Amino acid sequence: MTVEAPRNSRAIGITLGDPAGIGPEVTAWALAHAPVEIRRDVVVFGDPDALARGARAMGVEAGVRDVACDGERAPAVVPGAPDAAAGVAQVAWLEAGIAAARAGRVAALVTAPISKTWARRAGLAFPGHTELLAARFGAREVAMTFVGPRLCVALATVHEPLARVPALLTAERIVAVGELLAASLARDLGRAAPVRVGVVGLNPHAGEGGLLGAEDDAVIAPAVAELARRLGGAAQVRGPLVPDAAFRQAVDGAFDGLVAMYHDQALIPVKLVDFEDAVNVTLGLPIVRTSPDHGTAYDLAGTGRARPTSMAAALALAARMVRARGG
């Protein structure tokens, strides 16, 4: 059963992620540099000592001293040395944040990076945040979407081996992702109507009329037609777009957002042009969920050299989306 989004709330929950990774550091930096009106509405689900350690590493102790924390301790965890204790802690903090969102205590979740390996060993039976959140909130369709200054890309398939992607693509799924993207562009991101949505082809040259693969004509083209029909005057929809040109066209301003067919088709260009500032957004949930577009970076943990800009962008975007939705 879908959990209704909390109303009239601007509260934002941050899950601290893997305490052996850079989550505590980038979270501390993002909080310290956030406007006070955002920081006062934040609760961190994590070990306050881990957050304080991250703040010291980044030189921002004063900025996080009064931030509310709600989480189990993980005193034995060493930065850069993931272990079972770190796995248990990150899963517990994530579940606590989700429970708070389901109960209406927070309107948004900003999730610092977890280790899928150690989370799985601690009992997390999902490939990542996106799949877990969809299950916990009973969301029928969700879309992993990356929002950056120059690219906004939603994924039709997510953590799937490349060999499985053609069989997993359906017109229904592409249409659902396109609808979620178009709605978020207008509501959350303030794009002027009609929003411009491009749907990227799967094969080289978008199949070249069937010479280089049948999926573009058989699956993606009908999905584009149906998406355009459903969105009507609210959006301009084009596709299947030639993949090697679509992202350059989007960077040049031809599209407000793209629907990509698989993980690396989207993430390679996003991380090439927007790596410092891109934000991972889960569309289709009854709450706002954002996260940075990077992982745990164990080699940087505890050094104070982690790049915090994506986490700061994730927090800022979460606050913006909450306001746009009436929070």
Number of C-alpha atoms within 10 A of each C-alpha: 9 14 16 14 19 19 15 13 18 25 22 27 30 27 33 34 30 34 37 28 31 33 29 32 34 30 26 33 28 25 26 22 13 17 11 12 10 17 22 16 16 24 21 25 28 29 23 22 14 23 27 19 19 29 27 17 21 21 15 19 18 11 18 21 14 10 17 16 19 17 20 16 15 20 12 11 20 17 22 19 13 19 19 12 19 27 27 20 25 31 24 21 25 27 18 19 29 24 15 17 25 20 14 19 19 26 28 31 29 29 27 29 27 27 23 20 14 21 25 16 14 19 11 20 12 14 15 17 19 20 18 17 20 20 14 16 21 14 17 12 13 22 27 22 28 26 24 21 14 18 25 26 30 31 26 27 24 20 14 12 10 11 8 10 18 18 8 12 18 18 18 15 18 25 24 18 26 29 20 18 28 28 19 18 23 18 14 19 16 12 16 13 13 17 23 21 28 26 30 28 26 26 22 14 19 25 19 14 11 14 11 14 17 17 19 27 17 13 19 27 20 19 24 23 15 17 26 20 12 13 18 12 11 16 22 18 24 18 21 25 25 19 20 15 11 21 27 14 14 20 18 11 13 14 21 24 29 30 28 29 25 22 19 15 18 25 19 11 16 26 18 9 15 20 19 20 21 27 30 27 25 23 24 23 22 19 27 25 28 30 27 27 24 19 16 22 16 20 14 16 24 22 15 18 14 21 16 21 18 23 32 24 23 27 31 19 23 28 26 17 24 22 14 14 16 10 16
